[in-house]
Amino acid sequence: MASSRSRLPEIFDSYQKSLQKIDAIERQLEEKVTEKRHRAINLLDEIPSYRKSTLRLYISHHSDLETAEVPISPPVPATPVANENANANAITNANANANVEGTDTSPAAVPNEIKTKEVKKNKWNIEIEGRLLIGHKDHEAAELLEKSAKVLAKKEGRSYVTQSDVTSDANMTSRERAATRFMHDREGEDPVLPIKFAHFFDRVSVSFQTYQKKSELKNAASFTPGKPRSKRGTNPSRKQAPTPPVRKENYTTNGVVSSLFWNRQRNNPSNPSSVQNALDTNAYHAIYNDDLEPEGYENKIIATIRLHRRWQEQRYRPSNAFCIALLPSFLPKKQLPTAMTNHPTNGVQAPPPPPPVSNDINVPSLMTIDDGLQFFHHYIKKNNLLDANDLSTVNNNPVLEELFGCKTMNVSSIQSLLLSRKLMVPSILGTAEDCPIVLTYVMKKENATNSKNRTDGKDADSGSSTDMMGESSPKRRRMSTSPVPQEDVEEPTANLLSCDIDIDVPHLYHGRTRDILRRIKIREYEYTSCRTKALRTVEYSRANEDIIKERLENIVKGKALTSNHLPVLAALAKAAPDSEARKAAHFDAKTTLLVDRLVEHSQKAKSCWDIIDNCLSMQ
């Protein structure tokens, strides 16, 4: 009779094979994680923290009439006549002396009430806004990924904390609280948020100056050119229609310039020694009020806008000598206006310069130090200026010799020579070498735009006296960077001035990659800290230190675990509350206990089957 064997050994072998496969997958994952980690660290050093993009500016203005209350100046007292009565003078002096002595018997003086009157003024509201030609696609993709990750984490009963999350740690576990503190506090790094518009600039200033002239003649205003009449059959003696008079730009100005400023970084009111960032908005609003022009006159407002771009990497302005010799396209095409003031000449007030007739744009040509070095290396290679015997030496031609003041130079010294000889001057905010974008904008009532999207001064933040540039409300949808369907985006209004400028946009890759590396650090820290605590806990039970270290090493390397490792696994779980290390220790302990029971029951089953076989053989 054939004996039937137990299936327990077969089940045990298949279970062992499954565990071996899991161990192999864990080793592959560990190798991949190490490889990707090194790759991420290398990319952090290789890839710049920003990307170059193009921002399109839109500038428009609105004109309104507003009523303001102006105090009325008190009347000037009349001058006493020289031939006044002497008795009257004596009485006045006597009363004055009585007042000084404190024996004034006159009734108490009633304070004069300040009288005001209503005066109409012109209110000009200039609006500066813009949008990226290529939006924040990286932030949109990251937001979608975070949403899916949070949904998955919620299903699994855990929380998913990102670098951009600002949450309270009241309901967090100790592990989540440590992870949040690790990401936000330890590195001292602010989250990278998508910039709307305002934070693309470090400073924005707008200067206003009013020009006034007489309005054009009525016949010129009523003249409308019609269809030209044919000369065939006309009488030469018949008088032709008079030609309209030519307008003359005879503007006058009082020379007063009003300036408004906006700074991205401001002093922190709670801590004067620190600075804080201003609110990032979709547009700037600069409000300017001037007196209402008299009847028969018209006003023209010249606004000079200076935009100081926020560079992620230092920019340099090539000197005139450098541009004339090698980069003629970088030369400024016109002299930028410095100030709209009248300078006296030999004690005589010079006549004011005529106001600009139309809008003007001046964008300075800047470059990084790497761009300058790349250009020089290309120029040296193109003109074959490297020494044939020593490739690190440059034999300067007459052009380079005049610029650098030497006949030969080392390739590694080009950067220091460019800076020391001021061939490339750094553009630093607040210094004389700062190179902002200068826009000249002409405002008249006849070319003012009226839009349903306009915001009056009611919601603009005027700020302090040194920072009076108003910011638009962040609820504006026209220049919003959030992903919305195209049909929901309102069309821009008619803008009188627009241009494209180069800017630096902070890259999202570096922040998110460092976020992942921090999570890896947190995970490693949990495991190493719980091992140290577990070692001390088991040592307190007077166990052999060498045996404990050996068993800890077996647990870390995933070697064959037995029931002798259970005390160490229990100590590991106790030393890591609310963490992945605790779950891993519990899993290893349960698996080890299950394997030991399987081995024990397999041996018992084998013994029983041996007894059965012996009994059957005795028949």
Stockholm file with secondary structure:
# STOCKHOLM 1.0

chainA/1-619         MASSRSRLPEIFDSYQKSLQKIDAIERQLEEKVTEKRHRAINLLDEIPSYRKSTLRLYISHHSDLETAEVPISPPVPATPVANENANANAITNANANANVEGTDTSPAAVPNEIKTKEVKKNKWNIEIEGRLLIGHKDHEAAELLEKSAKVLAKKEGRSYVTQSDVTSDANMTSRERAATRFMHDREGEDPVLPIKFAHFFDRVSVSFQTYQKKSELKNAASFTPGKPRSKRGTNPSRKQAPTPPVRKENYTTNGVVSSLFWNRQRNNPSNPSSVQNALDTNAYHAIYNDDLEPEGYENKIIATIRLHRRWQEQRYRPSNAFCIALLPSFLPKKQLPTAMTNHPTNGVQAPPPPPPVSNDINVPSLMTIDDGLQFFHHYIKKNNLLDANDLSTVNNNPVLEELFGCKTMNVSSIQSLLLSRKLMVPSILGTAEDCPIVLTYVMKKENATNSKNRTDGKDADSGSSTDMMGESSPKRRRMSTSPVPQEDVEEPTANLLSCDIDIDVPHLYHGRTRDILRRIKIREYEYTSCRTKALRTVEYSRANEDIIKERLENIVKGKALTSNHLPVLAALAKAAPDSEARKAAHFDAKTTLLVDRLVEHSQKAKSCWDIIDNCLSMQ
#=GR chainA/1-619 SS CCCCCCSHHHHHHHHHHHHHHHHHHHHHHHHHHHHHHHHHHHHHHHSCSEEEEEEEEEEEEEEEEEEEEEECCCCCCCCCCTTCCHHHHHHHHHHHHHHHHTCCCSCCCCCCCCCEEEEEEEEEEEEEEEEESSCCHHHHHHHHHHHHHHHHHHHTTCCCCCTTCCCCSTTCCHHHHHHHHIIIIISCCCCCCCCCSGGGEEEEEEEEEEEEEECCCHHHHHCCCCCCCCCTTCCTTSCCCCCCCCCCCCCBCCCCEEEEEEESEEECSSCTTSEEECCCCSEEEEEEEEECCCTTEEEEEEEEEEEEECCSSCCEEECHHHHHHTCGGGSCSSCCCCCCCCCEETTEECCCCCCCSSCEEECCCCBCHHHHHHHHHHHHHHTTCBCSSCTTEEECCHHHHHHHSSSEEEGGGHHHHHHHTTSEEECCTTSTTCCCEEEEEEECSTTCCCCTTCCCGGGCCCCCTTCCCEECCTTCCTTCCSCCCGGGSCCCCCCSEEEEEEEEEECSHHHHHHHHHHHHHHHHHHHHHHHHHHHHHHHTTTCCHHHHHHHHHHHHHTCCCCGGGHHHHHHHHHHSTTSHHHHHHHHHHHHHHHHHHHHHHHHHHHHHHHHHHHHHHTC
#=GC SS_cons         CCCCCCSHHHHHHHHHHHHHHHHHHHHHHHHHHHHHHHHHHHHHHHSCSEEEEEEEEEEEEEEEEEEEEEECCCCCCCCCCTTCCHHHHHHHHHHHHHHHHTCCCSCCCCCCCCCEEEEEEEEEEEEEEEEESSCCHHHHHHHHHHHHHHHHHHHTTCCCCCTTCCCCSTTCCHHHHHHHHIIIIISCCCCCCCCCSGGGEEEEEEEEEEEEEECCCHHHHHCCCCCCCCCTTCCTTSCCCCCCCCCCCCCBCCCCEEEEEEESEEECSSCTTSEEECCCCSEEEEEEEEECCCTTEEEEEEEEEEEEECCSSCCEEECHHHHHHTCGGGSCSSCCCCCCCCCEETTEECCCCCCCSSCEEECCCCBCHHHHHHHHHHHHHHTTCBCSSCTTEEECCHHHHHHHSSSEEEGGGHHHHHHHTTSEEECCTTSTTCCCEEEEEEECSTTCCCCTTCCCGGGCCCCCTTCCCEECCTTCCTTCCSCCCGGGSCCCCCCSEEEEEEEEEECSHHHHHHHHHHHHHHHHHHHHHHHHHHHHHHHTTTCCHHHHHHHHHHHHHTCCCCGGGHHHHHHHHHHSTTSHHHHHHHHHHHHHHHHHHHHHHHHHHHHHHHHHHHHHHTC
//
